[in-house]
Amino acid sequence: MSRRLLALCLALLALPFAAQAQDASAGCPAPAKLDDGWTLATPKDTGFDPGKLCPLDKFIGQWSGAKIHGVVVVRHGKLVLDRYYKGAPPPESGRTGVVAFGPTVTHYIHSISKSVTSLLIGIAKGEGKFPDLDAPAIDHVPARYADLRTPDNARITIRDLLMMSSGLDWDEHGSYSDPQNPVRQMVRAPDLYRFVLQKRVTFTPGVAFDYNSGDTEWLGLVLAHGIGRSIDDYARDKLFGPLGITDFDWVKLRNSGQPFAAGGLRLRPRDMAKLGQLLLNDGQWNGRQVVPKGWIAESTRPRLKAYGLDYGYQWWLGRSFSKHGWLPWTAGLGYGGQSLFVQPDLDLVVAITAGDYASPQRDQGMVPLDIFARHVLPAIGGD
């Protein structure tokens, strides 16, 4: 995700395909009953006006080419709505044709993988397997990269990487199909980490936000070095397992042998919503402490201004106006329109998957934000 993805301009009409039968009395598809840890509830039972929440297809239908694949709404810890549509897979998947998305179909969440990496760092930190955040990041990588240490990059702390303020020479704002985009260069380099670590420092670390997937890959390297194993294995044991997430895939890049920490994770939308529930419950899921107490608050505190929003530790922070007033939210945001919104005042999580890969990146986030701010928020009653 880039600066243009955050410039929220209009995108165009989805041709919605409801994957489930309509409830004739409420006009709402009932969420599928799966053994995935979610308690199901009706919109009315969780404080929604069904007449406002349920016409989601009509709301999405305002745009041509919105390319929404899934919408999951959770309130008071209960799954209220999940709606799925047909769409094209992402270009990098190598698949063609049309996919009928549904509650058991995994979806690339792209840069929301960065937010998951932040959660894993919090877990490792609680286990004493991750360095102090103010330590020089270059001092906590494998010895094979020791030759890349310079006085300039030794000033970059782990905290700087978490805030995407490393100061490295990195311009990720163009199209990812552009051969000059550093992400494309990074994933094609003979050694991903060497490509990142040898970048020169162009501004003082820690003073300004500059979107940089290389910062997240550096974090992933520090994390894997500290825990002594692959971060996807660690995620399976320490994060996904406790959340009841059994169906996931984290793409490993050939030039690193490690999962693509900045963007390679695939999850079911209902499982993505569980990550949001962790944020609401200070790291707990169904009474179990999964992420250490305090890490959620620390990692979602505004640290730096970022393209009109705020940024924490790999999480975006914004606010939207509704009949409830100005409401702050925390979000994981990803390429193609992937969005995970968490609103604590209303005890609300909204997870959205999408496939708006062809539109300019500045357009990709508009429809998901509108679903959250202009459709879901107004559908909540006055409680």
N, C-alpha and C positions, 0 to 999 in steps of 0.2 A: 504494500500500500504506500502511496506517495502523497505529496502535497495536493496534486490534482484530484486524487480520490477524495480528499477532504473538502474541496471546493464544491459545495453541494448544488449542482445544477440539475435541471430536469432531464430525466431519461424518458424512454418512450413506452405501449400496451402489451401486457402479458396475455397470452392465450391460456388462461388457467385451466388446468385439468385436475379436478378434485379426485384424490385417490381413494376417498372413502364415501360411503353413502350418507346422504343428508338425513338428519333427524327432522322429521316432518313437523314436529310440534315446536321445536326451538329454532329451526333453520340453521343449526350448527352440526357439523360432523363431530361425532364423539371421538375422542382420542382412542387410538388402538390400545387394547389391553395386552401389554407385554410384561414379561417378568424382568423388568429393568430397574426396579426400585422406586418408580414413580407412583404416588397416590393420585388417582384421577378425581376430578371435581368438575362440576358444571360452571359455566360463567357466572350464573346467578349466585351460586353458593360462595363464590370468591369475590363478590362485590362488583362484578361487571354487569353492564346493561347488555343482555344478549342481542337486542335489536341494533346496538351500535358495534359490538365486537364481531358478531357472526358474519356480516356481509363483507368478509375480507376479499372474496373474489371480485366483487364489484369495485372495491377500493383500488385493488391492484389494476383492475381493468381500465383505469384512467390513463394508463401509459401504454404506448405501443413499444413492445420489445423490452419490458421491465425485466424479464428473465428471472423471476423469483422461483426458486426450487422448493423451499420449505420455510414454514413459519411455525415456531413453537412458543407458546405463551405459558408462563408459570407464575402463579400468585399464591402467597402464603404457603409456599413449599409444595403446592399441588399443581399437577399438569392440567391445564384448562383447555388448551386448544393446540392441535398440531394439524397443519394443512400442507399438502404436498402437490407438486405440479410436474409436468413434463418439461424437459429441457436438454440442452446439449452439454456433454461433458467438457471439462477444461481442455484447452489445446495440448497441454503437456502430458495428458493422460494417455495419448495415443489412440483413444477410442473415437469412434465416429457414430453418427446417427443420433437418435433421441433416447434419453433415459427417462423411465417413469420413476421418479423419486418417491420415496415412501419412508415410513418410520424405521425400517430395517436396512436402509441403503446408506452407506457411508458417503461422506462428501468432503472434498478438500476444503479445509478452513483457512488455507493460505496463511496470512500473517497473524491470525489469531494463534498460530503455533508459537509466536513470540511470547504471548501472554501465558501460554502453557509452560514455556521454558522458565518464565518468572516464577510460576507456582513451584516448579521442580527445584529451583534455586532456594526458595523458601524452605522446602522440605529438607534439602541437603544441608542448609545452614543450621537448621534445628538439630540435625544429627551430628553437627561438628565436622561435616565433610566438605564445607565450602569456605573459602577464605573470607577474611574481614572485607567489608565492602569498600573500605578506603585503602586497601592494599593495591600496589601497582599490578595491573592485570597481566602484564608481560612476565611477572615473576611466578605465575601460577599456570604455566603452560608446559607441555612436555619438553624435556631437555633438547629434543631435536630442533627446537625453534630458538634455542638460546642465542644463536648467532644474529638473530633479528632484533635483539634488545638495543635500543638507542636512548640517549638522554631525553629525547623528545617523547618517544612512546612510553618511556618509564613514568611519565607524568600522568598517563591515563589510568585511572582507577577503575575497579570493577563497578563502582557506583556510576561513574561516567558512562560506561557501557550500558548499564541498565537504563539510564536516562537518554540514551542515544545522543550523547554529547562528547564523543571521543575526540572530535576535532580532526578526524582523518579526512584525507582528500577523497571525497565520495559524493557523486551526484547521481542519485537514484530517481530523479524526478521525471525522467523521460520514459518512453515506452519500454517495456521489458522485452519486446521483440527487437529493439535496437541493439546491434552488436556492441555498441559503445557503452551500454548500460552496465554499471559495475556488477550488478547481480548476475547478469548473463555471463560476464567475463569470469566472475568468481566460480560459478558452478562448472565452467568449462576449463578452468585452470588445472595444470597438473597437480597442484596441491592447493586446496581451497584455503587452508589456514595461512599458508605462507603468502598467498596472494593478499590476504587481509592484513597480516602483521607487517608486511613490508611497505604498506601505504605510508606516505609522509603525513605528518601532522601539520594542518594548515591554520588552526586557531586553537586558543587555549582550551584544554579539556575542561568540561564541566560548566562552561559559561553559557552555552547556547545549544538548542536542539537542532539536529540535522538528521533527517530520516536516513537510517543506515542499517541495512540487513547484515552487513559485515560485523557490526557491533554485536548483534545477536549470535552470529556464528562464533565469534570470539568467546562470548559467554558460554555457549554450548561446549566449546573446547575446554574452558576452565572447569565447567561442571563435570564433564566426562573424566577429566584428569583427577578431580577430587574424589569422585565416587568409585573410580576404578572400573567402570563398565559403560556400556552404551546407554545413552539417555533414554532410549525407548524401552530397554529392559528395566531401567530404574522407574520409568513412568508406569510400566505395567504393574510393578510390585507396590510402589508407594503412592500412586495417584489413581490410576485407572482401576486397579483391582479393588481398592476400598470404595470406589464410586460405582462398582458393578458394571464397569465398561469393559466388555470382553471383545468387542468387534472394533478394532482400530488398526490403522496402518500408518507408519511414519517412514516416508521415503528416505532411503539412504543414498547419498551421492557417491558415485564411483571414485571421485578424487579425494574423498575424506574417509569413507568407510563408516561415517557417523550419520545419524538422521539429520535431515535438513532442518535445523532448529528454527530457522527464520520463516519457514513456510511449507513444510512437507507433510503435515499431519492431516489424516482423514478420520472423521468421526461421524457417528449418526447425529442428526440435529438434536434429538432428545438428550443425548449424552453431552453435547456441547452445552446445553442448558444447565447441566449439573455443575459445570465449572462456574456458571453465574451464581448458582445457589451457594457454592462455597464462599463466594464473595459476600453474600448477604449474611452468612452464618459464622463469620470469623474463622473460616477454614473447616467447619464441621459439615458432615453429611450423615443424616439420620442418627445423630447423637455421637458419631465417631469423629475425633479430631484428626483430620487428614493432613491439613496444612497447619503448622504451628501457630498458636495464638499470637496475634499481633502482626504477622507478616502481611496479611491482607490490608490492614490499615496502613502499614508502612509502604507497601508497594503501590497502593492506589491513592496516595497523597499527592496533590499537585506539586510538581518539582520545577518544570520549565514550561514556558509558553511554546505552543507548537501549532502554527498555522491557524490561529484563532481558537484553538482548544488548549487544554493543559495536558501534560504528559507526566506519568509516574514512572514506575519500573516496568516498562513494556506494556503499559495500559494507557488508554486515552481517557480523558476526563472532559465532560462538557455539561451543558444544561439545556433544557427545552422548556418553553412556556406552554402551559395548558390551563384549564380551568382550576387546577390545583395550585397555580402559581408557578414560579420558576423552580424546576426540579433538576437537581444535579444527577448525573449518571456517569457510570464507569463503563467503558466499552473495550472489547477486543474487536479490531477491524481488519479486514483482509481483502486482498485483490479479488475482483469480480463481484464485490458487494457482500462478502461474508461479514456478518455483524452479530455481536453478542452484547446486548444492552442490559445493564443492571441498575435498577432504581431503588435505593434503600427505603425512602420515605413511604413508598407504596408497596414495598415488599414484592418487587416485580422483576422477572427475568424474561427477556424476549430474545430468542435465537433465530437468526435468519440466514439461510443459505441461498446463493444466487449464482447466476452464470453470465453476468454482464461483462464478459471478457473482451468483446470487440469494441465497446464504446470507449471513448477517451477516459483516462483514469479519473479525470475531474468529475465525470458524470456517474461513476459507478456506485457511489454511496448514497445517492439521493433517495431512491425508492425505499431501500431498507430504513433509512432514517424517518421517512414519512410514514411508513407502516408503524414504526414505534411511536413517533411523536404526534402524528395527526390521526392515527386510527386507534391504536391500543390505549394510549394515555386518556383520550377523551371518553373512552368506553368504560372507564372506572368510575364508580359512584362517588358520592361525596364523603366517604369514610376516610 
